[in-house]
Amino acid sequence: MEITVHLPDDLAQWADPGRQALEALAVDGYRSGAFTQYQAAQILGMSRLEFEGLLKQRDVQENAYDVEDFEDDLRTARALKTDSAVVR
């Protein structure tokens, strides 16, 4: 899908205003919960790690990957490792 946005001339003078608008859309969508981190990264053509870097540059803390998320991922990885060992 393609979306066209008409910007006032003064805003169109910014360096790459289309990219700036797209980043604002993705970041705000992520902050509001409309997009997952994966979806927002896809909109921008970034990996999740690159998108996390963009969030850090913009000082966005909402929904940030935290220690609890890491511990959940670690438990899941351990469970998958255990499950795959049983299957063999």
Number of C-alpha atoms within 10 A of each C-alpha: 2 4 4 6 8 8 12 8 8 7 11 12 10 10 9 10 13 15 11 12 13 14 19 12 16 23 23 15 16 21 19 12 12 13 17 15 22 14 16 24 22 14 13 16 11 15 14 15 12 13 21 17 13 16 18 12 9 10 9 16 11 11 12 13 11 9 9 9 11 11 11 11 12 12 12 12 12 12 12 12 11 11 11 10 9 8 6 5
